[in-house]
């Protein structure tokens, strides 16, 4: 009986010793895994979270850049469209401005404008005779050129000339008048005199032409230019 008990006790002790022997080799691995888990938690996980956050932020920034590019392109197209419309609508005024306040004075252009104006004005009717006997140019300093016109015309015609110099607009009876030369009228419409100032005006007796009393006019004008 006692021998049987001793035998059972020995078996139990042997089993316990075997279990303890099996646990001891696992302990270093458990400790190593714990250290690894702590390292991952302390070092790797924050870096991973930071990387993921940076990736998301990069994606957001990339989308914002693409949106900005689209917006800039749309704005540029809108700007070009507005500029095109402005250029189209203001073209006439820009050309007009360059003519009424030109960079340089052109004696040829001014002479031709006066010549065509006098020819077409003389075609209006018998009393609209306008003769330019001479045109003299002087000065040219400080953006101002002097022009002296020697004319033969009626006082009514003189008023039209003065109005033309002051406004740059052709007389109303020039417009759509079939008796006038259309090409000459178009030239006068598209070529304006520079800004003018009447310096002096002298009127004296002239001559009678076809029953019309013409006055002798000496008209001194200053035209203004940029240079």
N, CA, C and O of each residue as an XYZ file, in Angstrom:
908
protein
N       0.832     -1.197      0.000
C       0.000      0.000      0.000
C       0.861      1.239      0.000
O       0.672      2.131     -0.827
N       1.806      1.303      0.918
C       2.727      2.443      1.006
C       3.521      2.541     -0.275
O       3.792      3.647     -0.743
N       3.893      1.449     -0.839
C       4.672      1.464     -2.087
C       3.861      2.065     -3.219
O       4.397      2.798     -4.051
N       2.587      1.763     -3.253
C       1.685      2.300     -4.278
C       1.581      3.788     -4.165
O       1.589      4.478     -5.184
N       1.483      4.326     -2.944
C       1.373      5.782     -2.725
C       2.647      6.461     -3.160
O       2.604      7.500     -3.819
N       3.785      5.889     -2.803
C       5.067      6.474     -3.185
C       5.213      6.538     -4.709
O       5.740      7.499     -5.270
N       4.736      5.501     -5.337
C       4.805      5.447     -6.809
C       3.988      6.562     -7.435
O       4.452      7.231     -8.358
N       2.748      6.771     -6.928
C       1.867      7.840     -7.454
C       2.473      9.197     -7.186
O       2.415     10.074     -8.048
N       3.048      9.395     -6.030
C       3.672     10.696     -5.691
C       4.830     10.971     -6.614
O       5.031     12.103     -7.054
N       5.581      9.952     -6.904
C       6.735     10.120     -7.824
C       6.282     10.517     -9.210
O       6.913     11.348     -9.863
N       5.182      9.920     -9.663
C       4.663     10.272    -10.995
C       4.217     11.720    -11.058
O       4.470     12.423    -12.035
N       3.539     12.159     -9.980
C       3.055     13.550     -9.930
C       4.223     14.512     -9.960
O       4.198     15.507    -10.684
N       5.244     14.218     -9.175
C       6.417     15.102     -9.123
C       7.123     15.147    -10.482
O       7.601     16.198    -10.908
N       7.182     13.994    -11.153
C       7.810     13.954    -12.479
C       7.046     14.797    -13.493
O       7.647     15.476    -14.325
N       5.687     14.750    -13.418
C       4.847     15.553    -14.335
C       5.055     17.035    -14.106
O       5.187     17.801    -15.060
N       5.085     17.450    -12.829
C       5.290     18.852    -12.496
C       6.658     19.312    -12.980
O       6.792     20.420    -13.499
N       7.647     18.494    -12.818
C       8.994     18.861    -13.258
C       9.044     19.022    -14.786
O       9.731     19.897    -15.313
N       8.293     18.149    -15.479
C       8.251     18.222    -16.951
C       7.595     19.510    -17.427
O       8.058     20.149    -18.372
N       6.477     19.889    -16.736
C       5.776     21.131    -17.093
C       6.664     22.351    -16.872
O       6.705     23.259    -17.703
N       7.379     22.365    -15.738
C       8.275     23.489    -15.451
C       9.392     23.556    -16.474
O       9.798     24.641    -16.890
N       9.881     22.415    -16.872
C      10.949     22.374    -17.878
C      10.462     22.912    -19.219
O      11.228     23.533    -19.955
N       9.147     22.669    -19.549
C       8.570     23.161    -20.816
C       8.333     24.656    -20.777
O       8.436     25.305    -21.818
N       8.018     25.241    -19.620
C       7.715     26.671    -19.491
C       8.987     27.490    -19.596
O       8.974     28.557    -20.211
N      10.069     27.034    -19.024
C      11.307     27.810    -18.994
C      11.801     28.200    -20.387
O      12.200     29.353    -20.554
N      11.806     27.318    -21.413
C      12.274     27.734    -22.748
C      11.376     28.793    -23.390
O      11.872     29.546    -24.228
N      10.081     28.901    -23.050
C       9.160     29.883    -23.661
C       9.326     31.268    -23.069
O       8.979     32.250    -23.727
N       9.831     31.387    -21.883
C       9.883     32.676    -21.182
C      10.715     33.719    -21.924
O      10.268     34.859    -22.044
N      11.895     33.387    -22.422
C      12.662     34.410    -23.179
C      11.916     34.928    -24.413
O      11.997     36.106    -24.761
N      11.184     34.009    -25.066
C      10.428     34.431    -26.270
C       9.288     35.360    -25.900
O       8.998     36.323    -26.610
N       8.666     35.071    -24.816
C       7.573     35.942    -24.363
C       8.106     37.333    -24.040
O       7.507     38.348    -24.398
N       9.258     37.354    -23.347
C       9.867     38.646    -23.000
C      10.266     39.400    -24.271
O      10.058     40.608    -24.379
N      10.848     38.660    -25.241
C      11.275     39.288    -26.501
C      10.081     39.846    -27.268
O      10.136     40.950    -27.810
N       8.997     39.063    -27.305
C       7.792     39.555    -27.994
C       7.225     40.789    -27.308
O       6.730     41.711    -27.957
N       7.309     40.785    -25.969
C       6.825     41.957    -25.220
C       7.635     43.192    -25.534
O       7.092     44.277    -25.739
N       8.976     43.008    -25.572
C       9.853     44.143    -25.913
C       9.574     44.640    -27.329
O       9.530     45.841    -27.594
N       9.383     43.655    -28.246
C       9.086     44.022    -29.638
C       7.780     44.790    -29.742
O       7.675     45.767    -30.484
N       6.769     44.329    -28.977
C       5.478     45.007    -28.993
C       5.601     46.427    -28.462
O       4.994     47.357    -28.995
N       6.399     46.584    -27.399
C       6.606     47.925    -26.830
C       7.330     48.820    -27.842
O       6.987     49.993    -27.995
N       8.337     48.258    -28.533
C       9.084     49.028    -29.540
C       8.158     49.471    -30.674
O       8.195     50.618    -31.118
N       7.325     48.528    -31.132
C       6.372     48.859    -32.209
C       5.420     49.953    -31.757
O       5.127     50.883    -32.508
N       4.942     49.838    -30.531
C       3.980     50.808    -29.999
C       4.612     52.184    -29.835
O       3.986     53.205    -30.121
N       5.882     52.200    -29.364
C       6.535     53.476    -29.065
C       7.154     54.107    -30.314
O       7.056     55.318    -30.511
N       7.788     53.291    -31.156
C       8.541     53.825    -32.279
C       7.835     53.698    -33.628
O       7.678     54.678    -34.356
N       7.416     52.484    -33.945
C       6.898     52.220    -35.285
C       5.498     52.782    -35.484
O       5.219     53.402    -36.510
N       4.605     52.570    -34.502
C       3.208     52.997    -34.656
C       3.072     54.508    -34.875
O       2.350     54.914    -35.785
N       3.743     55.367    -34.071
C       3.635     56.813    -34.323
C       4.128     57.203    -35.715
O       3.537     58.051    -36.383
N       5.236     56.559    -36.145
C       5.757     56.860    -37.467
C       4.772     56.450    -38.561
O       4.593     57.143    -39.563
N       4.142     55.304    -38.332
C       3.150     54.826    -39.298
C       1.969     55.780    -39.373
O       1.504     56.133    -40.457
N       1.492     56.193    -38.200
C       0.371     57.143    -38.155
C       0.762     58.457    -38.831
O      -0.019     59.045    -39.578
N       1.997     58.905    -38.548
C       2.489     60.148    -39.148
C       2.580     60.015    -40.668
O       2.220     60.940    -41.396
N       3.063     58.856    -41.151
C       3.173     58.623    -42.590
C       1.808     58.609    -43.265
O       1.617     59.199    -44.329
N       0.854     57.917    -42.621
C      -0.512     57.863    -43.168
C      -1.107     59.268    -43.228
O      -1.742     59.642    -44.215
N      -0.892     60.046    -42.154
C      -1.403     61.414    -42.112
C      -0.770     62.268    -43.205
O      -1.438     63.070    -43.858
N       0.557     62.073    -43.390
C       1.269     62.833    -44.423
C       0.760     62.474    -45.810
O       0.640     63.340    -46.677
N       0.460     61.197    -46.021
C      -0.072     60.755    -47.306
C      -1.428     61.397    -47.584
O      -1.698     61.849    -48.697
N      -2.278     61.431    -46.554
C      -3.603     62.051    -46.704
C      -3.460     63.545    -47.016
O      -4.147     64.092    -47.878
N      -2.537     64.184    -46.277
C      -2.327     65.622    -46.475
C      -1.786     65.892    -47.883
O      -2.188     66.848    -48.546
N      -0.865     65.026    -48.322
C      -0.318     65.168    -49.675
C      -1.410     65.025    -50.720
O      -1.431     65.759    -51.708
N      -2.304     64.094    -50.505
C      -3.409     63.891    -51.441
C      -4.317     65.113    -51.480
O      -4.759     65.540    -52.546
N      -4.589     65.671    -50.295
C      -5.439     66.863    -50.223
C      -4.775     68.033    -50.940
O      -5.415     68.752    -51.707
N      -3.466     68.215    -50.676
C      -2.727     69.312    -51.311
C      -2.702     69.134    -52.830
O      -2.860     70.096    -53.582
N      -2.499     67.880    -53.271
C      -2.486     67.601    -54.713
C      -3.824     67.951    -55.349
O      -3.867     68.539    -56.430
N      -4.920     67.588    -54.675
C      -6.248     67.919    -55.189
C      -6.461     69.429    -55.235
O      -7.044     69.955    -56.183
N      -5.975     70.127    -54.188
C      -6.111     71.584    -54.150
C      -5.314     72.241    -55.281
O      -5.762     73.212    -55.890
N      -4.116     71.688    -55.551
C      -3.296     72.215    -56.638
C      -3.995     72.023    -57.980
O      -4.022     72.935    -58.806
N      -4.559     70.839    -58.195
C      -5.273     70.561    -59.436
C      -6.473     71.495    -59.586
O      -6.741     72.014    -60.669
N      -7.195     71.700    -58.466
C      -8.342     72.619    -58.494
C      -7.894     74.037    -58.811
O      -8.543     74.757    -59.570
N      -6.749     74.431    -58.204
C      -6.206     75.761    -58.454
C      -5.800     75.924    -59.913
O      -6.031     76.974    -60.513
N      -5.193     74.881    -60.484
C      -4.814     74.932    -61.894
C      -6.032     75.121    -62.789
O      -6.008     75.911    -63.733
N      -7.094     74.385    -62.480
C      -8.329     74.501    -63.261
C      -8.908     75.906    -63.137
O      -9.360     76.497    -64.118
N      -8.886     76.436    -61.891
C      -9.409     77.785    -61.653
C      -8.586     78.832    -62.391
O      -9.131     79.751    -63.003
N      -7.244     78.679    -62.322
C      -6.359     79.630    -63.002
C      -6.561     79.580    -64.514
O      -6.554     80.614    -65.183
N      -6.739     78.382    -65.044
C      -6.964     78.233    -66.480
C      -8.277     78.894    -66.884
O      -8.353     79.592    -67.895
N      -9.322     78.659    -66.065
C     -10.619     79.274    -66.353
C     -10.526     80.793    -66.284
O     -11.091     81.498    -67.120
N      -9.799     81.297    -65.266
C      -9.639     82.748    -65.127
C      -8.847     83.339    -66.290
O      -9.151     84.430    -66.772
N      -7.827     82.604    -66.733
C      -7.020     83.079    -67.863
C      -7.855     83.134    -69.138
O      -7.753     84.081    -69.918
N      -8.684     82.105    -69.343
C      -9.560     82.087    -70.510
C     -10.572     83.230    -70.438
O     -10.877     83.877    -71.440
N     -11.087     83.461    -69.221
C     -12.036     84.564    -69.030
C     -11.360     85.900    -69.291
O     -11.937     86.791    -69.915
N     -10.124     86.029    -68.803
C      -9.360     87.261    -69.010
C      -9.128     87.507    -70.496
O      -9.303     88.625    -70.979
N      -8.732     86.455    -71.224
C      -8.493     86.587    -72.659
C      -9.770     86.957    -73.391
O      -9.748     87.748    -74.334
N     -10.893     86.377    -72.950
C     -12.181     86.681    -73.569
C     -12.556     88.142    -73.336
O     -13.002     88.833    -74.251
N     -12.368     88.607    -72.088
C     -12.665     90.003    -71.760
C     -11.754     90.940    -72.548
O     -12.196     91.958    -73.080
N     -10.449     90.570    -72.614
C      -9.488     91.398    -73.347
C      -9.850     91.474    -74.820
O      -9.749     92.529    -75.445
N     -10.277     90.323    -75.374
C     -10.659     90.280    -76.779
C     -11.863     91.179    -77.043
O     -11.890     91.927    -78.020
N     -12.865     91.096    -76.151
C     -14.060     91.939    -76.314
C     -13.692     93.414    -76.167
O     -14.167     94.268    -76.916
N     -12.824     93.694    -75.174
C     -12.412     95.090    -74.961
C     -11.674     95.627    -76.188
O     -11.942     96.738    -76.646
N     -10.729     94.818    -76.721
C      -9.970     95.245    -77.893
C     -10.891     95.490    -79.081
O     -10.716     96.441    -79.842
N     -11.890     94.595    -79.221
C     -12.819     94.727    -80.338
C     -13.668     95.990    -80.204
O     -13.865     96.729    -81.169
N     -14.171     96.225    -78.971
C     -15.064     97.359    -78.765
C     -14.318     98.691    -78.708
O     -14.867     99.734    -79.065
N     -13.063     98.648    -78.257
C     -12.317     99.901    -78.095
C     -11.401    100.207    -79.271
O     -10.755    101.254    -79.307
N     -11.346     99.287    -80.238
C     -10.439     99.464    -81.367
C     -10.642    100.810    -82.046
O      -9.684    101.525    -82.338
N     -11.899    101.142    -82.291
C     -12.209    102.399    -82.975
C     -11.713    103.596    -82.179
O     -11.174    104.549    -82.741
N     -11.902    103.536    -80.840
C     -11.505    104.662    -79.999
C      -9.987    104.752    -79.851
O      -9.430    105.846    -79.761
N      -9.318    103.589    -79.825
C      -7.855    103.579    -79.728
C      -7.239    104.194    -80.982
O      -6.306    104.993    -80.911
N      -7.791    103.797    -82.140
C      -7.311    104.366    -83.403
C      -7.549    105.869    -83.433
O      -6.683    106.645    -83.837
N      -8.751    106.263    -82.994
C      -9.098    107.685    -82.973
C      -8.150    108.461    -82.058
O      -7.699    109.555    -82.399
N      -7.852    107.880    -80.888
C      -6.954    108.548    -79.947
C      -5.559    108.717    -80.539
O      -4.922    109.755    -80.362
N      -5.088    107.677    -81.249
C      -3.758    107.756    -81.847
C      -3.705    108.788    -82.963
O      -2.633    109.274    -83.321
N      -4.887    109.123    -83.517
C      -4.932    110.121    -84.580
C      -5.057    111.536    -84.024
O      -4.378    112.449    -84.494
N      -5.919    111.723    -83.027
C      -6.123    113.072    -82.501
C      -4.983    113.505    -81.580
O      -4.806    114.698    -81.330
N      -4.207    112.536    -81.074
C      -3.028    112.879    -80.274
C      -1.878    111.958    -80.686
O      -1.435    111.109    -79.912
N      -1.404    112.144    -81.923
C      -0.400    111.217    -82.476
C       0.972    111.391    -81.835
O       1.264    112.421    -81.226
N       1.805    110.368    -81.983
C       3.166    110.443    -81.468
C       3.982    111.489    -82.232
O       4.766    112.234    -81.645
N       3.781    111.528    -83.552
C       4.500    112.496    -84.377
C       3.529    113.180    -85.331
O       2.502    112.619    -85.714
N       3.878    114.385    -85.695
C       3.036    115.162    -86.604
C       3.340    114.790    -88.045
O       4.503    114.674    -88.431
N       2.287    114.603    -88.844
C       2.455    114.292    -90.261
C       1.869    115.431    -91.087
O       0.650    115.582    -91.168
N       2.734    116.229    -91.697
C       2.271    117.331    -92.548
C       1.504    116.794    -93.746
O       0.547    117.413    -94.211
N       1.936    115.627    -94.246
C       1.258    115.025    -95.397
C      -0.192    114.692    -95.054
O      -1.105    115.032    -95.807
N      -0.408    114.015    -93.900
C      -1.764    113.626    -93.513
C      -2.663    114.843    -93.314
O      -3.803    114.860    -93.779
N      -2.152    115.860    -92.624
C      -2.954    117.059    -92.365
C      -3.282    117.773    -93.676
O      -4.409    118.228    -93.867
N      -2.313    117.872    -94.573
C      -2.550    118.524    -95.867
C      -3.609    117.778    -96.673
O      -4.485    118.389    -97.285
N      -3.515    116.452    -96.663
C      -4.482    115.654    -97.430
C      -5.886    115.794    -96.853
O      -6.861    115.882    -97.601
N      -5.992    115.814    -95.531
C      -7.312    115.966    -94.894
C      -7.923    117.308    -95.283
O      -9.098    117.368    -95.646
N      -7.145    118.383    -95.213
C      -7.661    119.701    -95.591
C      -8.028    119.741    -97.072
O      -9.040    120.331    -97.451
N      -7.207    119.118    -97.900
C      -7.473    119.110    -99.344
C      -8.779    118.395    -99.664
O      -9.614    118.921   -100.399
N      -8.957    117.191    -99.113
C     -10.186    116.436    -99.378
C     -11.398    117.149    -98.783
O     -12.472    117.172    -99.384
N     -11.218    117.729    -97.602
C     -12.328    118.463    -96.978
C     -12.763    119.625    -97.869
O     -13.959    119.840    -98.066
N     -11.811    120.365    -98.403
C     -12.152    121.522    -99.239
C     -12.820    121.089   -100.541
O     -13.774    121.719   -100.999
N     -12.303    119.990   -101.144
C     -12.896    119.501   -102.399
C     -14.335    119.061   -102.188
O     -15.225    119.458   -102.941
N     -14.568    118.243   -101.166
C     -15.913    117.727   -100.930
C     -16.863    118.833   -100.452
O     -18.046    118.829   -100.793
N     -16.344    119.766    -99.672
C     -17.195    120.864    -99.205
C     -17.637    121.737   -100.376
O     -18.765    122.228   -100.399
N     -16.754    121.925   -101.338
C     -17.087    122.747   -102.508
C     -18.151    122.096   -103.381
O     -18.815    122.778   -104.162
N     -18.322    120.771   -103.254
C     -19.317    120.047   -104.057
C     -20.717    120.112   -103.445
O     -21.691    119.704   -104.078
N     -20.820    120.617   -102.227
C     -22.127    120.630   -101.561
C     -23.124    121.503   -102.324
O     -24.217    121.050   -102.663
N     -22.748    122.743   -102.591
C     -23.588    123.665   -103.362
C     -22.741    124.862   -103.788
O     -21.553    124.941   -103.476
N     -23.371    125.788   -104.503
C     -22.649    126.931   -105.062
C     -22.019    127.792   -103.975
O     -20.912    128.301   -104.148
N     -22.720    127.957   -102.855
C     -22.231    128.834   -101.793
C     -21.247    128.147   -100.844
O     -20.787    128.751    -99.874
N     -20.931    126.897   -101.126
C     -20.032    126.141   -100.238
C     -18.609    126.061   -100.764
O     -17.822    125.216   -100.338
N     -18.285    126.966   -101.709
C     -16.939    126.953   -102.278
C     -15.900    127.187   -101.181
O     -16.015    128.103   -100.366
N     -14.883    126.326   -101.192
C     -13.799    126.452   -100.224
C     -12.482    126.240   -100.966
O     -12.194    125.152   -101.466
N     -11.699    127.305   -101.022
C     -10.408    127.214   -101.707
C      -9.282    127.385   -100.681
O      -9.265    128.318    -99.878
N      -8.366    126.458   -100.751
C      -7.176    126.582    -99.903
C      -6.039    127.074   -100.790
O      -5.524    126.330   -101.625
N      -5.655    128.323   -100.604
C      -4.591    128.902   -101.432
C      -3.210    128.430   -100.979
O      -2.308    128.255   -101.798
N      -3.051    128.227    -99.670
C      -1.740    127.775    -99.190
C      -1.867    127.201    -97.781
O      -2.766    127.547    -97.016
N      -0.934    126.316    -97.477
C      -0.801    125.767    -96.117
C       0.669    125.882    -95.733
O       1.544    125.407    -96.457
N       0.937    126.512    -94.594
C       2.321    126.669    -94.129
C       2.463    126.041    -92.750
O       1.599    126.198    -91.887
N       3.572    125.324    -92.557
C       3.837    124.662    -91.287
C       5.024    125.328    -90.601
O       5.967    125.774    -91.254
N       4.961    125.385    -89.281
C       6.065    125.984    -88.529
C       6.164    125.334    -87.158
O       5.246    124.652    -86.703
N       7.301    125.563    -86.512
C       7.469    125.041    -85.157
C       7.719    123.562    -85.151
O       8.464    123.038    -85.979
N       7.089    122.887    -84.208
C       7.297    121.457    -84.029
C       7.992    121.150    -82.727
O       8.350    120.003    -82.460
N       8.186    122.181    -81.905
C       8.828    121.990    -80.610
C       7.786    121.857    -79.506
O       6.675    122.377    -79.604
N       8.181    121.143    -78.449
C       7.334    120.996    -77.253
C       5.943    120.458    -77.578
O       4.948    120.859    -76.974
N       5.896    119.547    -78.539
C       4.641    118.873    -78.851
C       3.599    119.750    -79.519
O       2.406    119.462    -79.432
N       4.027    120.820    -80.188
C       3.070    121.716    -80.835
C       3.587    122.118    -82.210
O       4.752    122.487    -82.361
N       2.697    122.043    -83.227
C       3.057    122.419    -84.596
C       2.113    123.512    -85.066
O       0.894    123.386    -84.949
N       2.680    124.578    -85.596
C       1.866    125.675    -86.107
C       1.504    125.472    -87.569
O       2.347    125.076    -88.374
N       0.245    125.744    -87.913
C      -0.226    125.644    -89.301
C      -0.992    126.920    -89.633
O      -1.867    127.346    -88.879
N      -0.650    127.530    -90.783
C      -1.348    128.734    -91.232
C      -2.056    128.420    -92.544
O      -1.427    128.012    -93.520
N      -3.373    128.616    -92.551
C      -4.193    128.369    -93.740
C      -4.601    129.700    -94.362
O      -5.068    130.603    -93.669
N      -4.420    129.812    -95.671
C      -4.932    130.945    -96.433
C      -6.104    130.441    -97.269
O      -5.931    129.621    -98.171
N      -7.282    130.935    -96.961
C      -8.509    130.395    -97.552
C      -9.320    131.474    -98.262
O      -9.185    132.669    -98.000
N     -10.165    131.002    -99.168
C     -11.232    131.817    -99.743
C     -12.527    131.053    -99.529
O     -12.679    129.941   -100.035
N     -13.455    131.630    -98.790
C     -14.720    130.947    -98.503
C     -15.726    131.949    -97.950
O     -15.378    133.091    -97.652
N     -16.966    131.515    -97.817
C     -17.988    132.354    -97.197
C     -17.851    132.273    -95.680
O     -17.156    131.409    -95.145
N     -18.522    133.185    -95.012
C     -18.460    133.177    -93.550
C     -19.131    131.928    -92.982
O     -18.696    131.403    -91.957
N     -20.194    131.447    -93.645
C     -20.843    130.210    -93.190
C     -19.899    129.015    -93.305
O     -19.846    128.159    -92.422
N     -19.156    128.975    -94.411
C     -18.179    127.895    -94.583
C     -17.095    127.979    -93.533
O     -16.652    126.956    -93.010
N     -16.664    129.183    -93.221
C     -15.651    129.377    -92.178
C     -16.129    128.805    -90.845
O     -15.355    128.182    -90.119
N     -17.400    129.018    -90.527
C     -17.958    128.479    -89.281
C     -17.862    126.951    -89.264
O     -17.563    126.350    -88.233
N     -18.122    126.331    -90.427
C     -18.029    124.861    -90.497
C     -16.593    124.395    -90.311
O     -16.341    123.382    -89.659
N     -15.650    125.138    -90.888
C     -14.238    124.776    -90.739
C     -13.822    124.850    -89.271
O     -13.160    123.948    -88.756
N     -14.215    125.926    -88.612
C     -13.867    126.095    -87.194
C     -14.477    124.985    -86.353
O     -13.827    124.439    -85.461
N     -15.737    124.655    -86.644
C     -16.394    123.561    -85.910
C     -15.692    122.236    -86.155
O     -15.547    121.423    -85.242
N     -15.259    122.022    -87.391
C     -14.536    120.791    -87.742
C     -13.209    120.711    -86.986
O     -12.828    119.646    -86.500
N     -12.518    121.832    -86.891
C     -11.252    121.861    -86.158
C     -11.458    121.605    -84.667
O     -10.651    120.932    -84.027
N     -12.538    122.144    -84.126
C     -12.776    122.033    -82.685
C     -13.296    120.663    -82.277
O     -12.959    120.172    -81.200
N     -14.114    120.038    -83.121
C     -14.745    118.765    -82.747
C     -14.150    117.556    -83.465
O     -14.182    116.443    -82.940
N     -13.604    117.774    -84.670
C     -13.114    116.648    -85.461
C     -14.222    115.918    -86.195
O     -13.963    114.944    -86.902
N     -15.463    116.384    -86.032
C     -16.611    115.735    -86.685
C     -16.915    116.404    -88.018
O     -16.915    117.630    -88.127
N     -17.169    115.591    -89.016
C     -17.532    116.118    -90.327
C     -18.891    116.803    -90.256
O     -19.728    116.422    -89.438
N     -19.123    117.808    -91.099
C     -20.448    118.435    -91.146
C     -21.528    117.407    -91.462
O     -21.281    116.444    -92.188
N     -22.707    117.611    -90.923
C     -23.789    116.650    -91.113
C     -24.128    116.436    -92.585
O     -24.484    115.330    -92.991
N     -24.017    117.503    -93.384
C     -24.367    117.350    -94.800
C     -23.294    116.615    -95.606
O     -23.445    116.426    -96.814
N     -22.207    116.198    -94.941
C     -21.219    115.324    -95.577
C     -21.669    113.870    -95.540
O     -21.289    113.071    -96.397
N     -22.471    113.536    -94.552
C     -22.826    112.137    -94.301
C     -23.935    111.694    -95.248
O     -24.956    112.364    -95.401
N     -23.702    110.534    -95.884
C     -24.688    109.937    -96.808
C     -25.143    110.914    -97.887
O     -26.309    110.920    -98.284
N     -24.221    111.726    -98.349
C     -24.533    112.656    -99.435
C     -24.064    112.032   -100.743
O     -22.865    111.863   -100.965
N     -25.019    111.690   -101.607
C     -24.679    110.984   -102.845
C     -23.903    111.855   -103.815
O     -23.284    111.343   -104.748
N     -23.928    113.168   -103.609
C     -23.207    114.061   -104.508
C     -21.725    114.143   -104.200
O     -20.970    114.748   -104.961
N     -21.301    113.556   -103.116
C     -19.895    113.603   -102.721
C     -19.196    112.286   -103.046
O     -19.841    111.261   -103.269
N     -17.882    112.333   -103.069
C     -17.088    111.140   -103.354
C     -17.028    110.258   -102.110
O     -16.496    110.663   -101.077
N     -17.575    109.058   -102.217
C     -17.685    108.164   -101.059
C     -16.317    107.783   -100.500
O     -16.145    107.692    -99.285
N     -15.335    107.558   -101.392
C     -14.000    107.159   -100.925
C     -13.326    108.294   -100.158
O     -12.644    108.058    -99.161
N     -13.522    109.534   -100.631
C     -12.945    110.681    -99.923
C     -13.600    110.866    -98.553
O     -12.926    111.171    -97.569
N     -14.916    110.679    -98.502
C     -15.640    110.813    -97.226
C     -15.191    109.726    -96.252
O     -15.009    109.993    -95.064
N     -15.011    108.501    -96.750
C     -14.530    107.420    -95.884
C     -13.138    107.741    -95.343
O     -12.834    107.477    -94.180
N     -12.313    108.303    -96.191
C     -10.963    108.676    -95.733
C     -11.049    109.711    -94.617
O     -10.349    109.601    -93.610
N     -11.898    110.708    -94.790
C     -12.052    111.754    -93.771
C     -12.641    111.191    -92.480
O     -12.300    111.642    -91.386
N     -13.520    110.208    -92.613
C     -14.101    109.578    -91.413
C     -13.035    108.808    -90.638
O     -13.042    108.791    -89.407
N     -12.127    108.176    -91.361
C     -11.142    107.292    -90.733
C      -9.816    107.978    -90.409
O      -8.932    107.371    -89.805
N      -9.680    109.232    -90.807
C      -8.453    109.985    -90.529
C      -8.848    111.341    -89.945
O      -9.421    112.203    -90.610
N      -8.512    111.475    -88.678
C      -8.906    112.696    -87.981
C      -7.701    113.614    -87.784
O      -6.557    113.166    -87.718
N      -7.995    114.909    -87.694
C      -6.945    115.885    -87.421
C      -6.512    115.780    -85.965
O      -7.315    115.411    -85.109
N      -5.257    116.099    -85.673
C      -4.839    116.149    -84.263
C      -5.600    117.239    -83.515
O      -6.236    118.101    -84.120
N      -5.522    117.182    -82.204
C      -6.152    118.202    -81.372
C      -5.630    119.573    -81.793
O      -4.423    119.782    -81.919
N      -6.565    120.505    -82.008
C      -6.181    121.805    -82.549
C      -6.625    122.945    -81.634
O      -7.614    122.848    -80.907
N      -5.851    124.031    -81.703
C      -6.211    125.276    -81.008
C      -6.049    126.424    -81.997
O      -4.987    126.588    -82.598
N      -7.097    127.213    -82.164
C      -7.047    128.346    -83.094
C      -6.334    129.509    -82.412
O      -6.809    130.050    -81.413
N      -5.197    129.877    -82.967
C      -4.389    130.946    -82.389
C      -4.897    132.328    -82.822
O      -4.982    133.251    -82.012
N      -5.223    132.450    -84.079
C      -5.700    133.754    -84.581
C      -6.515    133.567    -85.846
O      -6.425    132.547    -86.529
N      -7.312    134.582    -86.137
C      -8.182    134.552    -87.319
C      -8.286    135.960    -87.892
O      -8.639    136.904    -87.185
N      -7.973    136.093    -89.188
C      -8.089    137.387    -89.865
C      -9.014    137.223    -91.065
O      -8.857    136.305    -91.870
N      -9.964    138.116    -91.166
C     -10.919    138.094    -92.273
C     -10.814    139.411    -93.026
O     -10.838    140.489    -92.431
N     -10.698    139.307    -94.324
C     -10.635    140.516    -95.161
C     -11.448    140.290    -96.431
O     -11.890    139.181    -96.728
N     -11.628    141.390    -97.169
C     -12.385    141.291    -98.412
C     -11.669    140.376    -99.397
O     -10.445    140.392    -99.529
N     -12.483    139.579   -100.082
C     -11.914    138.636   -101.031
C     -12.339    138.917   -102.444
O     -11.840    139.854   -103.068
N     -13.243    138.131   -102.957
C     -13.709    138.278   -104.336
C     -15.119    137.734   -104.465
O     -15.646    137.076   -103.569
N     -15.711    138.033   -105.618
C     -17.046    137.520   -105.920
C     -16.891    136.384   -106.912
O     -16.231    136.531   -107.940
N     -17.502    135.250   -106.600
C     -17.428    134.073   -107.482
C     -18.842    133.562   -107.694
O     -19.507    133.123   -106.756
N     -19.298    133.628   -108.959
C     -20.648    133.172   -109.316
C     -21.699    133.834   -108.429
O     -22.662    133.202   -107.996
N     -21.487    135.127   -108.172
C     -22.444    135.880   -107.379
C     -22.326    135.654   -105.886
O     -23.118    136.184   -105.107
N     -21.336    134.864   -105.483
C     -21.144    134.562   -104.058
C     -19.944    135.338   -103.547
O     -18.863    135.278   -104.134
N     -20.131    136.064   -102.456
C     -19.041    136.850   -101.877
C     -18.151    135.943   -101.027
O     -18.589    135.380   -100.023
N     -16.913    135.816   -101.446
C     -15.936    134.998   -100.714
C     -15.018    135.911    -99.913
O     -14.587    136.956   -100.399
N     -14.727    135.510    -98.696
C     -13.837    136.259    -97.827
C     -12.440    135.649    -97.867
O     -12.272    134.443    -98.047
N     -11.462    136.500    -97.696
C     -10.095    136.019    -97.605
C      -9.793    135.763    -96.127
O      -9.893    136.659    -95.289
N      -9.428    134.536    -95.838
C      -9.250    134.105    -94.448
C      -7.802    133.702    -94.212
O      -7.214    132.977    -95.015
N      -7.234    134.170    -93.116
C      -5.926    133.692    -92.658
C      -6.143    133.083    -91.280
O      -6.424    133.779    -90.305
N      -6.005    131.780    -91.229
C      -6.319    131.040    -90.012
C      -5.045    130.407    -89.459
O      -4.440    129.549    -90.102
N      -4.640    130.836    -88.259
C      -3.441    130.282    -87.611
C      -3.868    129.259    -86.562
O      -4.655    129.559    -85.664
N      -3.335    128.048    -86.692
C      -3.761    126.926    -85.843
C      -2.533    126.282    -85.209
O      -1.457    126.261    -85.807
N      -2.697    125.763    -84.013
C      -1.672    124.930    -83.385
C      -2.228    123.527    -83.217
O      -3.300    123.335    -82.644
N      -1.483    122.542    -83.726
C      -1.840    121.138    -83.552
C      -0.922    120.537    -82.495
O       0.273    120.830    -82.456
N      -1.496    119.690    -81.638
C      -0.724    119.124    -80.528
C      -0.433    117.649    -80.790
O      -1.307    116.888    -81.204
N       0.816    117.271    -80.538
C       1.251    115.880    -80.700
C       2.079    115.481    -79.477
O       2.402    116.319    -78.635
N       2.415    114.210    -79.389
C       3.173    113.716    -78.245
C       4.636    114.155    -78.302
O       5.235    114.467    -77.273
N       5.203    114.177    -79.500
C       6.616    114.559    -79.657
C       6.743    115.657    -80.707
O       7.849    116.118    -80.988
